[in-house]
Amino acid sequence: RQWLGVADRAFNRAIAWARYGSRASGPAPGVIAVYSHHVGIVVAVPGPGRMVMKSGNDGHAVRTRERSTRGVIAWRWPPQRMAGL
C-alpha cells in the first residue's frame, strides 16, 4: 500500500486489491498479483505458471522471489505504471 501510494487502509487486506486499478489478463511486469491473503507486484515471468514477485510481509520482510501463479485470484494493472521494479 505504501509503495503504491495508496492511503486507503481498506487495502491492508489483500482481497481489496482484487478491485484496484484495471483488470490484467495475466502475469506481466508491473501487474499486481492478488492471492486471497497476499499481494505483490510482478517483476518478471520466467515461464508458464511462474513469476518473480516483489511483496511486503513475506517472511516479515519485503522480498523479491519466484512464486507459482497457482492460487492467484486477480491480476490488476495499477493506475500508473511503476518504474524501478
PDB file of N, CA, C and O in Angstrom:
ATOM      1  N   ARG A   1       0.840  -1.183   0.000  1.00  0.00           N
ATOM      2  CA  ARG A   1       0.000   0.000   0.000  1.00  0.00           C
ATOM      3  C   ARG A   1       0.880   1.239   0.000  1.00  0.00           C
ATOM      4  O   ARG A   1       0.650   2.162  -0.781  1.00  0.00           O
ATOM      5  N   GLN A   2       1.888   1.269   0.870  1.00  0.00           N
ATOM      6  CA  GLN A   2       2.774   2.434   0.929  1.00  0.00           C
ATOM      7  C   GLN A   2       3.571   2.592  -0.357  1.00  0.00           C
ATOM      8  O   GLN A   2       3.746   3.708  -0.848  1.00  0.00           O
ATOM      9  N   TRP A   3       4.048   1.496  -0.899  1.00  0.00           N
ATOM     10  CA  TRP A   3       4.879   1.551  -2.099  1.00  0.00           C
ATOM     11  C   TRP A   3       4.118   2.127  -3.285  1.00  0.00           C
ATOM     12  O   TRP A   3       4.697   2.813  -4.127  1.00  0.00           O
ATOM     13  N   LEU A   4       2.806   1.845  -3.351  1.00  0.00           N
ATOM     14  CA  LEU A   4       1.979   2.361  -4.442  1.00  0.00           C
ATOM     15  C   LEU A   4       1.349   3.708  -4.114  1.00  0.00           C
ATOM     16  O   LEU A   4       0.707   4.313  -4.973  1.00  0.00           O
ATOM     17  N   GLY A   5       1.522   4.184  -2.892  1.00  0.00           N
ATOM     18  CA  GLY A   5       0.947   5.461  -2.503  1.00  0.00           C
ATOM     19  C   GLY A   5      -0.551   5.406  -2.278  1.00  0.00           C
ATOM     20  O   GLY A   5      -1.249   6.393  -2.511  1.00  0.00           O
ATOM     21  N   VAL A   6      -1.055   4.263  -1.828  1.00  0.00           N
ATOM     22  CA  VAL A   6      -2.487   4.083  -1.573  1.00  0.00           C
ATOM     23  C   VAL A   6      -2.749   4.395  -0.104  1.00  0.00           C
ATOM     24  O   VAL A   6      -2.256   3.695   0.781  1.00  0.00           O
ATOM     25  N   ALA A   7      -3.520   5.438   0.151  1.00  0.00           N
ATOM     26  CA  ALA A   7      -3.787   5.876   1.524  1.00  0.00           C
ATOM     27  C   ALA A   7      -4.904   5.079   2.200  1.00  0.00           C
ATOM     28  O   ALA A   7      -4.910   4.946   3.424  1.00  0.00           O
ATOM     29  N   ASP A   8      -5.830   4.558   1.436  1.00  0.00           N
ATOM     30  CA  ASP A   8      -6.999   3.871   1.973  1.00  0.00           C
ATOM     31  C   ASP A   8      -6.585   2.603   2.731  1.00  0.00           C
ATOM     32  O   ASP A   8      -6.038   1.669   2.144  1.00  0.00           O
ATOM     33  N   ARG A   9      -6.851   2.587   4.031  1.00  0.00           N
ATOM     34  CA  ARG A   9      -6.465   1.451   4.863  1.00  0.00           C
ATOM     35  C   ARG A   9      -7.240   0.178   4.550  1.00  0.00           C
ATOM     36  O   ARG A   9      -6.857  -0.900   5.005  1.00  0.00           O
ATOM     37  N   ALA A  10      -8.311   0.279   3.789  1.00  0.00           N
ATOM     38  CA  ALA A  10      -9.039  -0.925   3.371  1.00  0.00           C
ATOM     39  C   ALA A  10      -8.112  -1.847   2.589  1.00  0.00           C
ATOM     40  O   ALA A  10      -8.326  -3.058   2.542  1.00  0.00           O
ATOM     41  N   PHE A  11      -7.082  -1.270   1.978  1.00  0.00           N
ATOM     42  CA  PHE A  11      -6.142  -2.056   1.187  1.00  0.00           C
ATOM     43  C   PHE A  11      -5.082  -2.741   2.047  1.00  0.00           C
ATOM     44  O   PHE A  11      -4.135  -3.320   1.514  1.00  0.00           O
ATOM     45  N   ASN A  12      -5.230  -2.683   3.358  1.00  0.00           N
ATOM     46  CA  ASN A  12      -4.402  -3.505   4.237  1.00  0.00           C
ATOM     47  C   ASN A  12      -4.803  -4.974   4.099  1.00  0.00           C
ATOM     48  O   ASN A  12      -4.028  -5.873   4.426  1.00  0.00           O
ATOM     49  N   ARG A  13      -6.009  -5.204   3.617  1.00  0.00           N
ATOM     50  CA  ARG A  13      -6.497  -6.563   3.371  1.00  0.00           C
ATOM     51  C   ARG A  13      -6.200  -6.938   1.928  1.00  0.00           C
ATOM     52  O   ARG A  13      -6.547  -6.197   1.008  1.00  0.00           O
ATOM     53  N   ALA A  14      -5.566  -8.071   1.726  1.00  0.00           N
ATOM     54  CA  ALA A  14      -5.155  -8.497   0.380  1.00  0.00           C
ATOM     55  C   ALA A  14      -6.325  -8.533  -0.595  1.00  0.00           C
ATOM     56  O   ALA A  14      -6.190  -8.096  -1.738  1.00  0.00           O
ATOM     57  N   ILE A  15      -7.444  -9.036  -0.168  1.00  0.00           N
ATOM     58  CA  ILE A  15      -8.598  -9.212  -1.060  1.00  0.00           C
ATOM     59  C   ILE A  15      -9.062  -7.889  -1.674  1.00  0.00           C
ATOM     60  O   ILE A  15      -9.622  -7.884  -2.771  1.00  0.00           O
ATOM     61  N   ALA A  16      -8.841  -6.783  -0.991  1.00  0.00           N
ATOM     62  CA  ALA A  16      -9.256  -5.472  -1.512  1.00  0.00           C
ATOM     63  C   ALA A  16      -8.548  -5.140  -2.827  1.00  0.00           C
ATOM     64  O   ALA A  16      -9.099  -4.418  -3.658  1.00  0.00           O
ATOM     65  N   TRP A  17      -7.340  -5.657  -3.024  1.00  0.00           N
ATOM     66  CA  TRP A  17      -6.578  -5.369  -4.243  1.00  0.00           C
ATOM     67  C   TRP A  17      -7.202  -5.997  -5.483  1.00  0.00           C
ATOM     68  O   TRP A  17      -6.834  -5.637  -6.601  1.00  0.00           O
ATOM     69  N   ALA A  18      -8.131  -6.917  -5.311  1.00  0.00           N
ATOM     70  CA  ALA A  18      -8.786  -7.553  -6.454  1.00  0.00           C
ATOM     71  C   ALA A  18      -9.661  -6.572  -7.235  1.00  0.00           C
ATOM     72  O   ALA A  18     -10.103  -6.882  -8.341  1.00  0.00           O
ATOM     73  N   ARG A  19      -9.911  -5.399  -6.669  1.00  0.00           N
ATOM     74  CA  ARG A  19     -10.716  -4.388  -7.377  1.00  0.00           C
ATOM     75  C   ARG A  19      -9.914  -3.113  -7.670  1.00  0.00           C
ATOM     76  O   ARG A  19     -10.476  -2.138  -8.170  1.00  0.00           O
ATOM     77  N   TYR A  20      -8.633  -3.108  -7.372  1.00  0.00           N
ATOM     78  CA  TYR A  20      -7.774  -1.941  -7.576  1.00  0.00           C
ATOM     79  C   TYR A  20      -7.366  -1.842  -9.045  1.00  0.00           C
ATOM     80  O   TYR A  20      -7.167  -2.861  -9.707  1.00  0.00           O
ATOM     81  N   GLY A  21      -7.244  -0.623  -9.550  1.00  0.00           N
ATOM     82  CA  GLY A  21      -6.767  -0.420 -10.913  1.00  0.00           C
ATOM     83  C   GLY A  21      -7.683  -1.052 -11.939  1.00  0.00           C
ATOM     84  O   GLY A  21      -8.906  -0.986 -11.816  1.00  0.00           O
ATOM     85  N   SER A  22      -7.089  -1.669 -12.956  1.00  0.00           N
ATOM     86  CA  SER A  22      -7.882  -2.303 -14.015  1.00  0.00           C
ATOM     87  C   SER A  22      -7.423  -3.740 -14.224  1.00  0.00           C
ATOM     88  O   SER A  22      -6.303  -4.113 -13.874  1.00  0.00           O
ATOM     89  N   ARG A  23      -8.312  -4.530 -14.801  1.00  0.00           N
ATOM     90  CA  ARG A  23      -8.059  -5.954 -14.993  1.00  0.00           C
ATOM     91  C   ARG A  23      -6.871  -6.178 -15.935  1.00  0.00           C
ATOM     92  O   ARG A  23      -6.723  -5.490 -16.945  1.00  0.00           O
ATOM     93  N   ALA A  24      -6.038  -7.146 -15.585  1.00  0.00           N
ATOM     94  CA  ALA A  24      -4.949  -7.605 -16.454  1.00  0.00           C
ATOM     95  C   ALA A  24      -5.247  -9.055 -16.815  1.00  0.00           C
ATOM     96  O   ALA A  24      -5.898  -9.763 -16.047  1.00  0.00           O
ATOM     97  N   SER A  25      -4.784  -9.497 -17.963  1.00  0.00           N
ATOM     98  CA  SER A  25      -5.100 -10.849 -18.429  1.00  0.00           C
ATOM     99  C   SER A  25      -4.213 -11.928 -17.818  1.00  0.00           C
ATOM    100  O   SER A  25      -4.486 -13.119 -17.967  1.00  0.00           O
ATOM    101  N   GLY A  26      -3.162 -11.516 -17.137  1.00  0.00           N
ATOM    102  CA  GLY A  26      -2.269 -12.492 -16.519  1.00  0.00           C
ATOM    103  C   GLY A  26      -1.001 -11.815 -16.056  1.00  0.00           C
ATOM    104  O   GLY A  26      -0.918 -10.586 -16.047  1.00  0.00           O
ATOM    105  N   PRO A  27      -0.010 -12.602 -15.669  1.00  0.00           N
ATOM    106  CA  PRO A  27       1.212 -12.011 -15.142  1.00  0.00           C
ATOM    107  C   PRO A  27       2.031 -11.308 -16.223  1.00  0.00           C
ATOM    108  O   PRO A  27       2.184 -11.804 -17.339  1.00  0.00           O
ATOM    109  N   ALA A  28       2.547 -10.147 -15.857  1.00  0.00           N
ATOM    110  CA  ALA A  28       3.438  -9.350 -16.705  1.00  0.00           C
ATOM    111  C   ALA A  28       4.125  -8.362 -15.777  1.00  0.00           C
ATOM    112  O   ALA A  28       3.562  -8.006 -14.742  1.00  0.00           O
ATOM    113  N   PRO A  29       5.317  -7.912 -16.117  1.00  0.00           N
ATOM    114  CA  PRO A  29       5.982  -6.933 -15.253  1.00  0.00           C
ATOM    115  C   PRO A  29       5.089  -5.717 -14.994  1.00  0.00           C
ATOM    116  O   PRO A  29       4.555  -5.110 -15.922  1.00  0.00           O
ATOM    117  N   GLY A  30       4.941  -5.380 -13.713  1.00  0.00           N
ATOM    118  CA  GLY A  30       4.121  -4.250 -13.302  1.00  0.00           C
ATOM    119  C   GLY A  30       2.706  -4.605 -12.885  1.00  0.00           C
ATOM    120  O   GLY A  30       2.005  -3.766 -12.318  1.00  0.00           O
ATOM    121  N   VAL A  31       2.268  -5.833 -13.153  1.00  0.00           N
ATOM    122  CA  VAL A  31       0.917  -6.274 -12.790  1.00  0.00           C
ATOM    123  C   VAL A  31       0.896  -6.659 -11.316  1.00  0.00           C
ATOM    124  O   VAL A  31       1.855  -7.234 -10.800  1.00  0.00           O
ATOM    125  N   ILE A  32      -0.197  -6.339 -10.650  1.00  0.00           N
ATOM    126  CA  ILE A  32      -0.407  -6.726  -9.259  1.00  0.00           C
ATOM    127  C   ILE A  32      -1.010  -8.130  -9.251  1.00  0.00           C
ATOM    128  O   ILE A  32      -2.031  -8.376  -9.894  1.00  0.00           O
ATOM    129  N   ALA A  33      -0.380  -9.040  -8.527  1.00  0.00           N
ATOM    130  CA  ALA A  33      -0.887 -10.402  -8.354  1.00  0.00           C
ATOM    131  C   ALA A  33      -1.583 -10.462  -7.002  1.00  0.00           C
ATOM    132  O   ALA A  33      -0.983 -10.146  -5.974  1.00  0.00           O
ATOM    133  N   VAL A  34      -2.842 -10.866  -7.005  1.00  0.00           N
ATOM    134  CA  VAL A  34      -3.632 -10.907  -5.776  1.00  0.00           C
ATOM    135  C   VAL A  34      -3.968 -12.354  -5.431  1.00  0.00           C
ATOM    136  O   VAL A  34      -4.630 -13.053  -6.197  1.00  0.00           O
ATOM    137  N   TYR A  35      -3.504 -12.782  -4.277  1.00  0.00           N
ATOM    138  CA  TYR A  35      -3.912 -14.055  -3.687  1.00  0.00           C
ATOM    139  C   TYR A  35      -4.939 -13.694  -2.614  1.00  0.00           C
ATOM    140  O   TYR A  35      -5.084 -12.516  -2.287  1.00  0.00           O
ATOM    141  N   SER A  36      -5.644 -14.655  -2.065  1.00  0.00           N
ATOM    142  CA  SER A  36      -6.648 -14.328  -1.056  1.00  0.00           C
ATOM    143  C   SER A  36      -6.039 -13.697   0.193  1.00  0.00           C
ATOM    144  O   SER A  36      -6.712 -12.925   0.876  1.00  0.00           O
ATOM    145  N   HIS A  37      -4.777 -14.008   0.509  1.00  0.00           N
ATOM    146  CA  HIS A  37      -4.150 -13.467   1.714  1.00  0.00           C
ATOM    147  C   HIS A  37      -2.778 -12.855   1.463  1.00  0.00           C
ATOM    148  O   HIS A  37      -2.006 -12.666   2.403  1.00  0.00           O
ATOM    149  N   HIS A  38      -2.463 -12.540   0.198  1.00  0.00           N
ATOM    150  CA  HIS A  38      -1.150 -11.952  -0.115  1.00  0.00           C
ATOM    151  C   HIS A  38      -1.244 -11.182  -1.425  1.00  0.00           C
ATOM    152  O   HIS A  38      -2.055 -11.512  -2.290  1.00  0.00           O
ATOM    153  N   VAL A  39      -0.416 -10.163  -1.566  1.00  0.00           N
ATOM    154  CA  VAL A  39      -0.402  -9.315  -2.758  1.00  0.00           C
ATOM    155  C   VAL A  39       1.041  -8.985  -3.096  1.00  0.00           C
ATOM    156  O   VAL A  39       1.880  -8.839  -2.207  1.00  0.00           O
ATOM    157  N   GLY A  40       1.322  -8.871  -4.381  1.00  0.00           N
ATOM    158  CA  GLY A  40       2.660  -8.450  -4.789  1.00  0.00           C
ATOM    159  C   GLY A  40       2.645  -7.894  -6.198  1.00  0.00           C
ATOM    160  O   GLY A  40       1.639  -7.967  -6.904  1.00  0.00           O
ATOM    161  N   ILE A  41       3.776  -7.339  -6.593  1.00  0.00           N
ATOM    162  CA  ILE A  41       3.948  -6.783  -7.932  1.00  0.00           C
ATOM    163  C   ILE A  41       4.837  -7.734  -8.733  1.00  0.00           C
ATOM    164  O   ILE A  41       5.924  -8.099  -8.285  1.00  0.00           O
ATOM    165  N   VAL A  42       4.380  -8.125  -9.896  1.00  0.00           N
ATOM    166  CA  VAL A  42       5.162  -8.997 -10.770  1.00  0.00           C
ATOM    167  C   VAL A  42       6.324  -8.194 -11.345  1.00  0.00           C
ATOM    168  O   VAL A  42       6.133  -7.101 -11.879  1.00  0.00           O
ATOM    169  N   VAL A  43       7.528  -8.747 -11.232  1.00  0.00           N
ATOM    170  CA  VAL A  43       8.702  -8.082 -11.816  1.00  0.00           C
ATOM    171  C   VAL A  43       9.247  -8.847 -13.016  1.00  0.00           C
ATOM    172  O   VAL A  43       9.982  -8.279 -13.824  1.00  0.00           O
ATOM    173  N   ALA A  44       8.900 -10.132 -13.146  1.00  0.00           N
ATOM    174  CA  ALA A  44       9.343 -10.926 -14.289  1.00  0.00           C
ATOM    175  C   ALA A  44       8.483 -12.182 -14.382  1.00  0.00           C
ATOM    176  O   ALA A  44       7.868 -12.609 -13.404  1.00  0.00           O
ATOM    177  N   VAL A  45       8.453 -12.760 -15.575  1.00  0.00           N
ATOM    178  CA  VAL A  45       7.734 -14.010 -15.805  1.00  0.00           C
ATOM    179  C   VAL A  45       8.722 -14.986 -16.441  1.00  0.00           C
ATOM    180  O   VAL A  45       8.936 -14.947 -17.653  1.00  0.00           O
ATOM    181  N   PRO A  46       9.335 -15.872 -15.623  1.00  0.00           N
ATOM    182  CA  PRO A  46      10.353 -16.771 -16.156  1.00  0.00           C
ATOM    183  C   PRO A  46       9.814 -17.931 -16.987  1.00  0.00           C
ATOM    184  O   PRO A  46      10.568 -18.569 -17.722  1.00  0.00           O
ATOM    185  N   GLY A  47       8.528 -18.206 -16.877  1.00  0.00           N
ATOM    186  CA  GLY A  47       7.940 -19.291 -17.648  1.00  0.00           C
ATOM    187  C   GLY A  47       6.500 -19.506 -17.253  1.00  0.00           C
ATOM    188  O   GLY A  47       6.008 -18.876 -16.317  1.00  0.00           O
ATOM    189  N   PRO A  48       5.813 -20.397 -17.963  1.00  0.00           N
ATOM    190  CA  PRO A  48       4.406 -20.662 -17.657  1.00  0.00           C
ATOM    191  C   PRO A  48       4.206 -21.086 -16.204  1.00  0.00           C
ATOM    192  O   PRO A  48       4.916 -21.949 -15.688  1.00  0.00           O
ATOM    193  N   GLY A  49       3.235 -20.467 -15.568  1.00  0.00           N
ATOM    194  CA  GLY A  49       2.893 -20.825 -14.193  1.00  0.00           C
ATOM    195  C   GLY A  49       3.855 -20.302 -13.138  1.00  0.00           C
ATOM    196  O   GLY A  49       3.705 -20.632 -11.961  1.00  0.00           O
ATOM    197  N   ARG A  50       4.840 -19.497 -13.525  1.00  0.00           N
ATOM    198  CA  ARG A  50       5.827 -18.954 -12.593  1.00  0.00           C
ATOM    199  C   ARG A  50       5.935 -17.454 -12.774  1.00  0.00           C
ATOM    200  O   ARG A  50       5.728 -16.939 -13.873  1.00  0.00           O
ATOM    201  N   MET A  51       6.259 -16.753 -11.702  1.00  0.00           N
ATOM    202  CA  MET A  51       6.505 -15.312 -11.769  1.00  0.00           C
ATOM    203  C   MET A  51       7.506 -14.949 -10.691  1.00  0.00           C
ATOM    204  O   MET A  51       7.648 -15.654  -9.691  1.00  0.00           O
ATOM    205  N   VAL A  52       8.189 -13.854 -10.903  1.00  0.00           N
ATOM    206  CA  VAL A  52       9.038 -13.273  -9.869  1.00  0.00           C
ATOM    207  C   VAL A  52       8.239 -12.098  -9.336  1.00  0.00           C
ATOM    208  O   VAL A  52       7.828 -11.221 -10.097  1.00  0.00           O
ATOM    209  N   MET A  53       8.020 -12.081  -8.031  1.00  0.00           N
ATOM    210  CA  MET A  53       7.118 -11.114  -7.422  1.00  0.00           C
ATOM    211  C   MET A  53       7.800 -10.392  -6.271  1.00  0.00           C
ATOM    212  O   MET A  53       8.493 -11.010  -5.462  1.00  0.00           O
ATOM    213  N   LYS A  54       7.602  -9.087  -6.202  1.00  0.00           N
ATOM    214  CA  LYS A  54       8.083  -8.278  -5.074  1.00  0.00           C
ATOM    215  C   LYS A  54       6.890  -8.033  -4.159  1.00  0.00           C
ATOM    216  O   LYS A  54       5.843  -7.561  -4.601  1.00  0.00           O
ATOM    217  N   SER A  55       7.061  -8.359  -2.878  1.00  0.00           N
ATOM    218  CA  SER A  55       5.945  -8.172  -1.950  1.00  0.00           C
ATOM    219  C   SER A  55       6.460  -7.908  -0.545  1.00  0.00           C
ATOM    220  O   SER A  55       7.584  -8.267  -0.192  1.00  0.00           O
ATOM    221  N   GLY A  56       5.622  -7.282   0.230  1.00  0.00           N
ATOM    222  CA  GLY A  56       5.933  -6.994   1.629  1.00  0.00           C
ATOM    223  C   GLY A  56       5.347  -8.059   2.522  1.00  0.00           C
ATOM    224  O   GLY A  56       4.534  -8.874   2.085  1.00  0.00           O
ATOM    225  N   ASN A  57       5.752  -8.052   3.747  1.00  0.00           N
ATOM    226  CA  ASN A  57       5.294  -9.019   4.740  1.00  0.00           C
ATOM    227  C   ASN A  57       5.439 -10.452   4.223  1.00  0.00           C
ATOM    228  O   ASN A  57       4.573 -11.301   4.434  1.00  0.00           O
ATOM    229  N   ASP A  58       6.537 -10.688   3.555  1.00  0.00           N
ATOM    230  CA  ASP A  58       6.874 -12.014   3.041  1.00  0.00           C
ATOM    231  C   ASP A  58       8.020 -12.525   3.917  1.00  0.00           C
ATOM    232  O   ASP A  58       9.180 -12.183   3.689  1.00  0.00           O
ATOM    233  N   GLY A  59       7.696 -13.323   4.894  1.00  0.00           N
ATOM    234  CA  GLY A  59       8.710 -13.736   5.863  1.00  0.00           C
ATOM    235  C   GLY A  59       9.154 -12.553   6.710  1.00  0.00           C
ATOM    236  O   GLY A  59      10.318 -12.460   7.099  1.00  0.00           O
ATOM    237  N   HIS A  60       8.219 -11.650   6.993  1.00  0.00           N
ATOM    238  CA  HIS A  60       8.443 -10.441   7.803  1.00  0.00           C
ATOM    239  C   HIS A  60       9.417  -9.468   7.144  1.00  0.00           C
ATOM    240  O   HIS A  60      10.125  -8.735   7.835  1.00  0.00           O
ATOM    241  N   ALA A  61       9.455  -9.458   5.802  1.00  0.00           N
ATOM    242  CA  ALA A  61      10.344  -8.550   5.075  1.00  0.00           C
ATOM    243  C   ALA A  61       9.762  -8.264   3.691  1.00  0.00           C
ATOM    244  O   ALA A  61       8.853  -8.956   3.231  1.00  0.00           O
ATOM    245  N   VAL A  62      10.295  -7.245   3.042  1.00  0.00           N
ATOM    246  CA  VAL A  62       9.991  -7.014   1.631  1.00  0.00           C
ATOM    247  C   VAL A  62      10.979  -7.876   0.862  1.00  0.00           C
ATOM    248  O   VAL A  62      12.193  -7.740   1.012  1.00  0.00           O
ATOM    249  N   ARG A  63      10.435  -8.771   0.031  1.00  0.00           N
ATOM    250  CA  ARG A  63      11.305  -9.684  -0.714  1.00  0.00           C
ATOM    251  C   ARG A  63      10.878  -9.770  -2.172  1.00  0.00           C
ATOM    252  O   ARG A  63       9.723  -9.524  -2.521  1.00  0.00           O
ATOM    253  N   THR A  64      11.827 -10.119  -2.998  1.00  0.00           N
ATOM    254  CA  THR A  64      11.564 -10.425  -4.396  1.00  0.00           C
ATOM    255  C   THR A  64      11.966 -11.875  -4.583  1.00  0.00           C
ATOM    256  O   THR A  64      13.116 -12.255  -4.363  1.00  0.00           O
ATOM    257  N   ARG A  65      10.979 -12.689  -5.001  1.00  0.00           N
ATOM    258  CA  ARG A  65      11.277 -14.114  -5.176  1.00  0.00           C
ATOM    259  C   ARG A  65      10.326 -14.740  -6.180  1.00  0.00           C
ATOM    260  O   ARG A  65       9.265 -14.194  -6.481  1.00  0.00           O
ATOM    261  N   GLU A  66      10.724 -15.892  -6.691  1.00  0.00           N
ATOM    262  CA  GLU A  66       9.891 -16.603  -7.645  1.00  0.00           C
ATOM    263  C   GLU A  66       8.774 -17.323  -6.911  1.00  0.00           C
ATOM    264  O   GLU A  66       8.972 -17.911  -5.848  1.00  0.00           O
ATOM    265  N   ARG A  67       7.596 -17.255  -7.511  1.00  0.00           N
ATOM    266  CA  ARG A  67       6.411 -17.911  -6.930  1.00  0.00           C
ATOM    267  C   ARG A  67       5.586 -18.525  -8.037  1.00  0.00           C
ATOM    268  O   ARG A  67       5.727 -18.168  -9.207  1.00  0.00           O
ATOM    269  N   SER A  68       4.735 -19.440  -7.666  1.00  0.00           N
ATOM    270  CA  SER A  68       3.778 -20.027  -8.595  1.00  0.00           C
ATOM    271  C   SER A  68       2.615 -19.059  -8.807  1.00  0.00           C
ATOM    272  O   SER A  68       2.266 -18.287  -7.913  1.00  0.00           O
ATOM    273  N   THR A  69       2.029 -19.108  -9.980  1.00  0.00           N
ATOM    274  CA  THR A  69       0.829 -18.303 -10.231  1.00  0.00           C
ATOM    275  C   THR A  69      -0.427 -19.024  -9.732  1.00  0.00           C
ATOM    276  O   THR A  69      -1.516 -18.452  -9.725  1.00  0.00           O
ATOM    277  N   ARG A  70      -0.266 -20.270  -9.321  1.00  0.00           N
ATOM    278  CA  ARG A  70      -1.408 -21.031  -8.808  1.00  0.00           C
ATOM    279  C   ARG A  70      -1.977 -20.328  -7.581  1.00  0.00           C
ATOM    280  O   ARG A  70      -1.229 -19.936  -6.686  1.00  0.00           O
ATOM    281  N   GLY A  71      -3.266 -20.173  -7.537  1.00  0.00           N
ATOM    282  CA  GLY A  71      -3.924 -19.544  -6.401  1.00  0.00           C
ATOM    283  C   GLY A  71      -4.156 -18.047  -6.559  1.00  0.00           C
ATOM    284  O   GLY A  71      -4.811 -17.436  -5.714  1.00  0.00           O
ATOM    285  N   VAL A  72      -3.628 -17.440  -7.633  1.00  0.00           N
ATOM    286  CA  VAL A  72      -3.878 -16.015  -7.860  1.00  0.00           C
ATOM    287  C   VAL A  72      -5.356 -15.843  -8.193  1.00  0.00           C
ATOM    288  O   VAL A  72      -5.880 -16.519  -9.078  1.00  0.00           O
ATOM    289  N   ILE A  73      -6.026 -14.936  -7.482  1.00  0.00           N
ATOM    290  CA  ILE A  73      -7.459 -14.724  -7.708  1.00  0.00           C
ATOM    291  C   ILE A  73      -7.731 -13.522  -8.596  1.00  0.00           C
ATOM    292  O   ILE A  73      -8.836 -13.380  -9.121  1.00  0.00           O
ATOM    293  N   ALA A  74      -6.728 -12.644  -8.773  1.00  0.00           N
ATOM    294  CA  ALA A  74      -6.915 -11.480  -9.648  1.00  0.00           C
ATOM    295  C   ALA A  74      -5.557 -10.972 -10.123  1.00  0.00           C
ATOM    296  O   ALA A  74      -4.564 -11.018  -9.397  1.00  0.00           O
ATOM    297  N   TRP A  75      -5.543 -10.492 -11.348  1.00  0.00           N
ATOM    298  CA  TRP A  75      -4.386  -9.800 -11.922  1.00  0.00           C
ATOM    299  C   TRP A  75      -4.859  -8.387 -12.209  1.00  0.00           C
ATOM    300  O   TRP A  75      -5.868  -8.204 -12.891  1.00  0.00           O
ATOM    301  N   ARG A  76      -4.146  -7.373 -11.699  1.00  0.00           N
ATOM    302  CA  ARG A  76      -4.606  -5.989 -11.832  1.00  0.00           C
ATOM    303  C   ARG A  76      -3.463  -5.073 -12.273  1.00  0.00           C
ATOM    304  O   ARG A  76      -2.350  -5.164 -11.755  1.00  0.00           O
ATOM    305  N   TRP A  77      -3.743  -4.204 -13.222  1.00  0.00           N
ATOM    306  CA  TRP A  77      -2.811  -3.142 -13.586  1.00  0.00           C
ATOM    307  C   TRP A  77      -3.023  -1.980 -12.635  1.00  0.00           C
ATOM    308  O   TRP A  77      -4.164  -1.549 -12.464  1.00  0.00           O
ATOM    309  N   PRO A  78      -1.975  -1.446 -12.002  1.00  0.00           N
ATOM    310  CA  PRO A  78      -2.150  -0.241 -11.182  1.00  0.00           C
ATOM    311  C   PRO A  78      -2.503   0.936 -12.084  1.00  0.00           C
ATOM    312  O   PRO A  78      -2.201   0.909 -13.277  1.00  0.00           O
ATOM    313  N   PRO A  79      -3.138   1.967 -11.534  1.00  0.00           N
ATOM    314  CA  PRO A  79      -3.499   3.132 -12.338  1.00  0.00           C
ATOM    315  C   PRO A  79      -2.306   3.773 -13.050  1.00  0.00           C
ATOM    316  O   PRO A  79      -2.447   4.304 -14.152  1.00  0.00           O
ATOM    317  N   GLN A  80      -1.136   3.720 -12.417  1.00  0.00           N
ATOM    318  CA  GLN A  80       0.070   4.273 -13.036  1.00  0.00           C
ATOM    319  C   GLN A  80       1.123   3.198 -13.079  1.00  0.00           C
ATOM    320  O   GLN A  80       1.327   2.470 -12.107  1.00  0.00           O
ATOM    321  N   ARG A  81       1.800   3.100 -14.224  1.00  0.00           N
ATOM    322  CA  ARG A  81       2.894   2.139 -14.332  1.00  0.00           C
ATOM    323  C   ARG A  81       4.016   2.567 -13.405  1.00  0.00           C
ATOM    324  O   ARG A  81       4.215   3.761 -13.177  1.00  0.00           O
ATOM    325  N   MET A  82       4.739   1.615 -12.879  1.00  0.00           N
ATOM    326  CA  MET A  82       5.780   1.923 -11.907  1.00  0.00           C
ATOM    327  C   MET A  82       7.155   1.666 -12.501  1.00  0.00           C
ATOM    328  O   MET A  82       7.356   0.700 -13.236  1.00  0.00           O
ATOM    329  N   ALA A  83       8.077   2.522 -12.182  1.00  0.00           N
ATOM    330  CA  ALA A  83       9.464   2.360 -12.628  1.00  0.00           C
ATOM    331  C   ALA A  83      10.282   1.723 -11.514  1.00  0.00           C
ATOM    332  O   ALA A  83       9.942   1.843 -10.337  1.00  0.00           O
ATOM    333  N   GLY A  84      11.327   1.066 -11.880  1.00  0.00           N
ATOM    334  CA  GLY A  84      12.261   0.539 -10.896  1.00  0.00           C
ATOM    335  C   GLY A  84      11.764  -0.660 -10.109  1.00  0.00           C
ATOM    336  O   GLY A  84      12.071  -0.796  -8.925  1.00  0.00           O
ATOM    337  N   LEU A  85      11.000  -1.529 -10.755  1.00  0.00           N
ATOM    338  CA  LEU A  85      10.549  -2.716 -10.050  1.00  0.00           C
ATOM    339  C   LEU A  85      11.738  -3.565  -9.725  1.00  0.00           C
ATOM    340  O   LEU A  85      11.591  -4.628  -9.123  1.00  0.00           O
TER     341      LEU A  85
END
